[in-house]
Amino acid sequence: MQHRMLGPDLSVSAIGLGCMGMSEFYGPRDDAESLEVLRCAVDLGINFLDTADTYGPHHNEELIGRFLADCGADVKIATKFGIVRKPGEYTRSIDNSTEYMRHACESSLKRLGVERIDLYYVHRIDSEHPIEETMEGLAALKHEGKIGHIGLCEVSAETLRRAHAVHPVTAVQTEYSLWTRDVETEILPTCRELDIGFVAYSPLGRGFLTGRFQAGSQFEDGDFRASLPRFAPDNAAANGALVEVVRGIAAEKGCTPAQVALAWLLAKGDDIVPIPGTKRIKYLEENAVAASISLTGPEHGVLEQALANLPVSGERYTAEGMKGVNA
């Protein structure tokens, strides 16, 4: 597995592993299976694990803590704070205050069983607290050795500039894939101007780009995709046209649609690190292979033409969820 740089000095595997689904949002969880997936990821050379204190809540960090206790490998951990939830509830609030930040960081360190978090993100921006205040608090945590690098999630270019002026930001994490390209307008260019790495979550469109879901697909209980606009029957039917193009390239190339989607994203720049999530070893192995797949010029051309002619139907999140993006 090749490595890529996030910012000037954080080296991680070219493909990371998003761990959220091991705890919730994508149906039932199975800790034993998830631990096997984590072990397999390290064996495949994936050393960049992405979690957050709100996943579970707290369960995901505890799961990774169990894994790290027996891992013995050099694994880079990214986690997040800022989304506050009570166990058993989805209702959430946002808190970027320095007091809550410190409490959240100490709690994450304990759950993960580590002395330092490699990359600590602000999960969502709290309009009640200026980003400058938040960055000063994060800078203090870094000075104390509790975190190694600072990241921001789903921020606007303006917010990113203001934050970076207080303390260097190492990475921005935002959704980016064949069906979510908003970042190409302002965020990605700003990251490159400031030498900030880019971490792409949901690079497979929450599984839709793999071709596994069609219009009318049924989801397991607890799978939040059932509520997402892009998976609604009419939108899914329209978005299926893009998936068919990806399928066609994959068939000719002798690979999977997921590998085509990841190869396309990796080719967008060596400062981009996708973090596809999975609870299955089969899909983990498939995703890891994508790091060695290259698309030809004509294949890129087919995809770009499809993206220009096949607009994506539906928002990324519900109306409430969209309030937290580009903040």
Buried (B, 14 or more C-beta within 10 A) or exposed (E): BEEBBBBEEBEBBBBBBBBBBBBBBBBEBEBEEBBBBBBBBBEBBBBBBBBBBBBBBBBBBBBBBBBBEEBEEEBBBBBBBBBBBEEEEEEBEBBBBBEBBBEBBEBBBEBBBBEBBBBBBBBBBBEEBBBEBBBEBBBBBBEEEBBBBBBBBBBBBEBBBBBBEBBBBBBBBBBBBBBBBBBEEBBBEBBEEBBBBBBBBBBBBBBBBBBEBEBEBEBEEEBBBEEBBBBBEEBBEBBBEBBEBBBBBBEEBEBBBBBBBBBBBBBBEEBBBBBBBBBBBEBBBBBBBBBEBEBEEEBBEBBEEBBEEBEBBBBBBEEEBEEBBBB
